[in-house]
Amino acid sequence: MSVLSSALQSGSILLREGLEAMLIIAILAGVLTKSGEGARVRLLYLGAAAAIVASLAAAAVFAYAFNGAHSDMFEAIVMAVAAALMFYMSGWLYLKQDPKALAAHLKQGADRAILAGAGFSFFSLAFLAVFREGAETMLFLQALAKAEGGWNLGLWVGLGGAAAALGAAYGLLRGAALKLPLRPVFLITSGFLFLMGLRFVGAAIQELQEQQILGFEEAPFGDALSTLGFNPTWEALLPQMALLGLAMLGALALRMRGASQAA
């Protein structure tokens, strides 16, 4: 197999699996920097670094103890926990979208204490975002390397190119977030994390479906849902709709309370 072919295959694996995690980390880094807590961005980096180490260890366990097969149940648990963290961070960002209120709370030290306590949440979210696909990515790369007779130059070139592309995209996204006003950054990030949380819920349910723990009944517009990266079944769609409904009710209640206080 040529160097170019090997590079394209390994690079596409890393790009496909790493893009989602990069988006989450870049957007959260922008939020922390915009809110005056740029020093806490290192928690995101530490979480991602820890996830890479854990992914290597998990890949080794899967490769040698489970003959290269990953655990659907383990992945379902990881994604469910990640979804819960994303919903939590989404709600917090939505509540703190008012720049004046956020500045007042930060000045009083109230939200600084919250952010200090939420440090573990930022670390954990970065860890789970990377670890979610990390071990599986390592298994894919191991299988590709085995098929080619070892880790050749093409594989390393592809991984290096993909890593550079992800780094460039990270810089662009973070720079764009810094140029926007605080409220849009918080609202966009809140919506993005909520959407990702819904996707993770669907992905966790899909792992349970693959274990035949849950049924599989395709929902309308299943092809469109699959194209968007969602689980195209009623088993996933119903809880996702329930979560969306609760979020909309919560947002409406907050808006009504704000209107009554303004009056």
Buried (B, 14 or more C-beta within 10 A) or exposed (E): EEBEEBBBBBBEBBBEBBBBBBBBBBBBBBBBBBBBBEEBBBBBEBBBBBBBEBBEEBBBEBBEEEEEEBBBEEBBEBBBBBBBBBBBBBBBBBBBBBBEEBBEBBEEEEBBEBBEEBBEBBBBBBBBBBBBBBBBBBBBBBEBBEEBEEBBEBBBBBBBBBBEBBEEBBEEBBEEBEEBEBBEBBBBBBBBBBBBBBBBBBBBBBBBBBEEEBEBEBBEEBEEBEEEEBBBBBBBBEBBEEBEEEBEEEEEEEEEEEEEEEE
